[in-house]
Amino acid sequence: MQNKSFLEGLPHGIHTPDQEKILYLEDKIKKLGDICNELNPYLPIDADFKLRLREFKIINADDPFHVTNALLRLLEDAINELHTLKPLSEEEMRIENLR
């Protein structure tokens, strides 16, 4: 089962600041996850990829291991913040649903 957006099913245009933050965090987590999946810490980082990293304020992109650690910290912080605003239901916490 894939996590659905918190706002799915709500009337359009009616968002609280927390709901906006949840949307922002969900998008950030997706972007960070995509970057993590594409990054190979054993290869140099090309210029286009460095530009993508700047969005997350990762400026020193010469060391792939530093970049990997920074991305994982950002991802963990975003996930923790999201779960503070939007705790998982018992259904979502089941191991078989986390895959």
Summary of the structure (lengths in Angstrom):
residues: 99
radius of gyration: 15.8
end to end distance: 7.7
largest distance: 46.3
contacts: 218
relative contact order: 0.14
helix: 60%
strand: 0%
